[in-house]
Amino acid sequence: MAPYVRARHVVRTDVSGHDDPLWTSLSSRMSRSADRPDAPDNPAAKRPVMLALMSVAACGFSLASSLAAAQTREDVGPRSEDREELLRVEKELARRQQDEARLKDEAAARAREVETLRDNMIETAEALQQAERRIERITSEIEALEAESATISSKLNAEAGVLSDILGGLQSLERAKPPALLAAPGDAVDAARAAMLLADAAPALKAKADELRAALARLATVQSQLEDERAAERKTNDEIGARRRLLAELLNSKQQERSVAEKLAQAAQSETAALAARATSLRGVLSALERLAREIAPRLKPDPRSKQPPTNREDVSGFRAPSLRFRPSKAFDDARGALAPPVVGDIIGSFGKPRPEGGTFEGVRFNAAPNALVTAPHDASVKFAQFYPVTGNLIVLDVGDGYHILLMGIGSFLIDEGQTVAAGEPIGVMGPDVTLLDMEIRRARDPVNPVLWLADKTGG
């Protein structure tokens, strides 16, 4: 019986102190029911009525609590529009991530094409420099043969008169009839003496003439062959030059395409990062609203904890555009005695020796041919490729380990600053007039002898 009494006391207290119309109506009804004449006076008769009133009051209280909780959650909790916005942003984020992956793949594919073209350019440059070396040897041979030809011609001209008289005498002797001994015995003696002298001189003269004739024939043959070979080399050189220009154009266009692809990938990554940040922000807002709603009305209505919506999102905070940096395949210190000269030509200035312009050489100087191809001695990054007032056109290559290669005197550039190059890749062309190329190697700005790294100590 005690519980019912306690419950009745609570109901009466709550009803008397509540201003809600529902509670006012219930209070009036309870008062009228208590004043009815037929109402039982004993407590046992009043219990069913009180239980009914308590049930109605509990239902009303539950309804009011539910309405209050609903109102609280409606005002504080996440709105459906926010959830729809989050879904839309996540869908857009997924689409952007697909575009980003596609652009990254395209950039990587174009980078591979660039590497293939770079290898082709290196092969072409090597063939071109071999042709330049052959032309250099052929030119030296031609110069030697021309000098020999000039010597032979000068000697023949000096002996032309004597040889002409001797050969004329021999021819006369061959055509003349022997004189009659009885008619002119003196003439016969003179003729015999002349014949004996001519007979003694004839073999030597004939041998000399044959020697000169053979030398002239050999010189003419060799000169003709060398001229033909030189013409063929010029043609080959022109073809290789055309191929080199074509590959340079292709490489340039591919690098431009790669640059565009990288920019597109970076743009896509930027948009993806922005969308990811927005999605993260929306999730944070929704989570905060849900936590706030749970904290405001924790006991109004049992509400299962809302689960964090699945993101299906990759972390893009650490994304970077595809790296195309060419890493040296061999440390520069390990390349001592293995570097090919940057240009075909003899070394005419050595490290530490006096320079014709004054001072001493801080590197080596090559005497190259006009329009000779200049290649990178080692894998490197191009740090500088511009005209420099003191040295003329200057290329500075960063080859790692604190080393830099300086090439001075180049006629024109085939590369740009910031580009990476591989060993043997064309980087420039000598001019038609200035053919002196200075090469320096520096470590922490201090010059070191380039000959220590060159495979050919005399030049290319």
Residue, then its C-alpha position, 0 to 999 in steps of 0.5 A: m500500500a505504501p507505494y500507491v500512497r507515495a505515487r498519489h502524493v507525487v501526482r497531487t504535488d505535480v498537478s498543483g504546481h504545473d501551469d500546463p493546460l493538460w495538467t489544469s484539466l486533470s486537476s479540475r477533473m480530479s477535484r470534481s470527482a472527489d466532490r461527487p456525492d456518490a464518491p466513496d469515502n473510504p480509501a479503498a473505494k478511491r484507489p481505482v480512481m487514483l490509479a486511473l488518474m495516475s495512468v493518465a498523468a503518466c501518459g501526459f507527462s511522457l507525451a510532453s517529454s517526447l514533444a520536448a525531446a523532439q523539439t530539442r533534437e529538431d533545434v539542436g541535432p543535425r538537419s537533413e540538409d546537412r547530411e545531404e550536403l555531406l553526401r554530395v561533397e563525398k560523392e564529388l570528392a570520390r569523383r575528384q579522386q578518380d580524376e586525380a588518379r587518372l591525371k597522375d597516371e597520364a603524367a607518369a606515362r608521359a614522363r616515361e615517354v620523355e625518358t624514352l626520348r631522352d635515351n634516343m637523344i643520348e644514342t643520337a648524340e653518341a652517334l653524332q660525336q662518333a661522326e665528329r671524331r671520324i671527321e676530325r681524323i679524316t681532316s687530319e689525314i687530308e691535311a697530311l696528304e695535302a702537305e705531302s702532295a705539295t712537297i711532291s709537286s714542289k720537288l717535281n717542279a724543281e726537277a722538271g727542267v732536268l728531267s725534261d732534258i734527260l727524257g728528251g735525250l733518251q727519246s732522241l737516242e731511241r729514235a736516232k740511227p747509229p752513225a757510219l764508222l767509216a764516214a765519221p769515226g768521231d761522231a760514232v765515239d761521241a754517240a757511244r759515249a752519250a749512249m753509255l752515259l744515258a744508259d747508266a742514268a736511265p734506270a735511276l731516272k726511270a725509277k725516280a719517275d716511277e716513284l713520283r708517278a706512283a706517289l701522285a697516283r696514290l695521293a690522287t686515289v687517297q684524296s678521292q677516297l677521303e673526299d668521298e668519305r668526308a662527303a658521306e660523313r657530312k651527309t650522315n652528320d646532317e642526317i643526325g643533326a636533323r634527327r637531333r633537332l627532331l628529337a629535341e622538338l619532340l622532347n620539348s613538346k613532351q616536356q610541355e605535355r608533362s608539365v600540363a599533366e602535372k599542373l592538371a594533377q596538382a589542380a585536381q589534388s588542390e580541389t580534392a584537398a579542398l573537398a576533403a577539408r569541406a567533408t571533414s568540416l561537415r562531418g565535424v559539425l554533424s558530430a558536434l550537433e549530435r553530441l550536443a543533442r545527446e548532452i542536452a536531453p540524455r534521459l528524455k528518450p533512449d537514443p542509440r549513438s549515431k554512427q559516424p558515416p562511412t567516409n570511403r575517403e583516401d587520405v590526400s593530405g600527403f599527396r604530392a604531384p608525381s616526381l620526375r626528378f632524375r636521380p643520378s645513377k652513380a655518385f660523382d665521386d665514384a665516376r672518377g676516370a669514367l666521364a666522357p668529355p663534353v665535346v669532341g676536341d683536344i685539350i689545349g689548356s690544362f688545370g693550373k696552367p697559364r691562360p692566354e687571357g691572363g691568370t691560370f686555368e681552373g679547369v680544362r679547355f677543349n678545342a672543338a669543331p664549329n657547331a660541335l655537339v656538347t653533352a652532359p658528362h654526368d647525370a645532373s640537374v641544370k642550375f644555370a643556363q644563361f649568358y654570363p658577361v665574363t664567360g659568355n654562355l654558361i651552363v652549371l650542372d649540379v651533379g650531387d655530393g656538393y659538386h658542380i660542373l661549369l661549361m663555358g663558351i657554348g654557342s646555344f643551349l638545348i636545355d632549360e634551367g631546372q631540367t634534369v639531364a642524363a650522362g651523354e644527353p645533348i645540352g648545347v651546341m658550339g658556335p660557328d666561330v668560337t670553338l673553345l669550351d672551358m670545363e671546370i669542376r667545383r666542390a663547395r666553390d673550390p676548383v678541382n682538376p677535371v682530368l681526374w674524372l675524364a676517361d680520355k685525358t687528352g680530349g674527345 
